[in-house]
Amino acid sequence: MNNMLEYKGYYGTVELSGTDNVLFGKVIGVNSLISYEGDSVQSLRDDFQGAVDEYLEMCAANGIEPEKTYKGSFNVRVSPELHKTLALVSASRGQTLNSAVEEAIKHYVNNGAKKTNARSAR
């Protein structure tokens, strides 16, 4: 995940606008729009951190609980047939549907990390 920034538990994207020659991004995992930009990696990082700090200060000033990134629950929509098949397979293995989905996601993420590391080693 080389194209991500992290600060105080918040994560942000790193993108390039070739037209404007500017780096920009937004904080992911929250509903609020928190964006930032810079003309260098350091200025992008500084603006990202400033944007997160401003968001947290605004929440504190208004008595609002800041959104927490990645609470561990999210909705997934799949076809009814896949839902049924997964429910049957997980039940036959003595698993809950949640534990089967978590296992599948771990497998997906671990394989993706291996592929990313293999590309980086080239």
SVG drawing of the C-alpha trace seen along z (x, -y; Angstrom):
<svg xmlns="http://www.w3.org/2000/svg" viewBox="-31 -25 45 55">
<polyline fill="none" stroke="black" stroke-width="0.4" points="0.0,0.0 2.6,-2.5 0.0,-5.0 -1.5,-5.5 -0.9,-7.9 -1.6,-7.2 -2.0,-9.6 -3.8,-9.2 -5.5,-6.1 -6.9,-7.8 -5.8,-6.7 -5.7,-8.7 -5.2,-8.2 -2.3,-9.6 -3.2,-10.6 -1.6,-12.6 -3.2,-15.2 -0.9,-15.3 -2.9,-18.2 -2.3,-20.4 1.0,-18.8 -0.4,-18.4 -0.7,-15.5 -4.1,-15.2 -6.1,-12.7 -8.9,-12.1 -9.3,-10.3 -11.0,-6.9 -13.1,-5.0 -15.2,-7.9 -18.4,-9.5 -17.1,-13.0 -15.2,-14.5 -11.7,-15.2 -9.4,-16.2 -5.9,-17.6 -3.3,-18.4 0.3,-19.4 3.0,-19.9 5.5,-17.5 5.2,-14.3 6.1,-16.3 3.6,-19.1 0.9,-16.4 1.7,-14.7 1.7,-18.0 -1.7,-19.0 -3.1,-15.5 -2.1,-15.7 -3.4,-19.2 -6.8,-18.1 -7.1,-15.3 -6.2,-17.6 -8.8,-20.2 -11.4,-17.5 -10.7,-16.3 -10.7,-20.0 -14.0,-20.7 -15.5,-17.6 -14.3,-18.6 -15.5,-22.2 -19.0,-21.0 -19.2,-18.2 -19.4,-15.6 -17.8,-12.2 -15.2,-11.8 -16.0,-9.0 -14.0,-5.9 -12.4,-4.2 -13.0,-0.5 -15.3,0.5 -15.2,4.1 -18.6,4.3 -19.9,3.5 -22.6,4.7 -21.7,7.0 -24.1,7.6 -23.7,10.8 -26.1,12.8 -28.8,14.8 -27.2,18.0 -23.8,17.2 -25.4,16.3 -27.2,19.6 -24.1,21.6 -21.9,19.8 -24.5,20.3 -24.7,24.0 -21.0,24.5 -20.3,22.6 -23.0,24.6 -21.6,27.9 -18.2,26.8 -19.8,25.7 -19.0,22.1 -21.1,19.0 -21.6,17.0 -19.6,14.2 -16.6,16.5 -16.7,18.0 -16.7,14.5 -13.9,13.4 -11.8,16.4 -12.4,15.7 -11.4,12.1 -8.3,13.0 -7.4,15.4 -8.0,12.7 -6.0,10.1 -3.1,12.4 -2.9,13.5 -3.0,9.9 -0.2,8.9 1.9,11.7 1.3,10.6 2.1,7.0 5.3,8.0 6.3,10.2 5.9,7.3 7.9,5.0 10.8,7.5 11.2,7.4"/>
</svg>
